[in-house]
C-alpha cells in the first residue's frame, strides 16, 4: 500500500489504469480534455502492476480506473 500512496502523491492528479480498459481510456481522455496534467500508471504494462491493483482493492477501489486527486482516492468510473 505504501507504493500506491507514493505513486498517488507524485502529481496533483494520478490515474491507475489498464491500457486495454475502455472506461480507463474514457476517464484519461476526460481529464486530458480539461487540460489536466495527469500522471497515468498503466498497471498491465508495469512489472508489479498486479500487486498495485491488489493494493488498490484494499484501498477501497476494487475496479479500474482509480483516480487520486491530491493524494486522496476519489474513485473511478462509478464515483
N, C-alpha and C positions, 0 to 999 in steps of 0.2 A: 504494500500500500504506500510505502514511502516513495517508491519510484513514481507512482501515479501522482502523488502530491507534488513531487519535484517537477515533473513534466507539466502538470496543470498550472504551475506557478511561473512558467518561463515567459509567458506573454499574457497580456490582459484577456485575450480570448484564445482558448485551446479546444480543439475538437479531436476526439479519439474516434477513428473511423475505420472502415474496411473499403478498399478500393472497388470492390465488386457490389457494394450495397447502394441501391438506388436512393434510399432515404438519406443515407450519409451524403451522397452526391448533392441532393437537393438542399440540405442544410448548409453544406460548404458553399454552394452557389449563392444561396440567400445572403450569407454573411459577406461574401465577396462583392455582390451587387450593391450592398450598403457601404462598400469601401473599407470594411474592417480588415485589418492585417491579422489574419488568423494563423496560429500555429496548428498544423494538421499532422496527426500521427496515424499513419495507415498501419493498423495492427497486423494485417495479413502480409505486410512487407517488412516487418521488424522481426529480428531473430527471437525475441522473447515476447512477442505480441500476444500470444495465448495467455501467458502469465498476467500481463497487464489487463487483458479482457476479464480474466477471473477476478482480479483485484477490483476492477470497476464494478463488477457484480456485487461484491461485498460492500462497496462504497454506496450502493443503492441504485445503480444504473445497470439493470440486467440486459439491456439491449443497446445496440449502437444506432446512431451516433451518441456519444457522451459529450456534452458541451459544458465547459467550465468558463466562467467569467469571473475575473478577479480571484482565481484560485478556488472558487466555490462551484460545486456541481449545480447546474441549473436544470439539467435533464437532457432529454434528447428530443426525438421527433414527437413524442406523445405529450411532452410538457411544454 
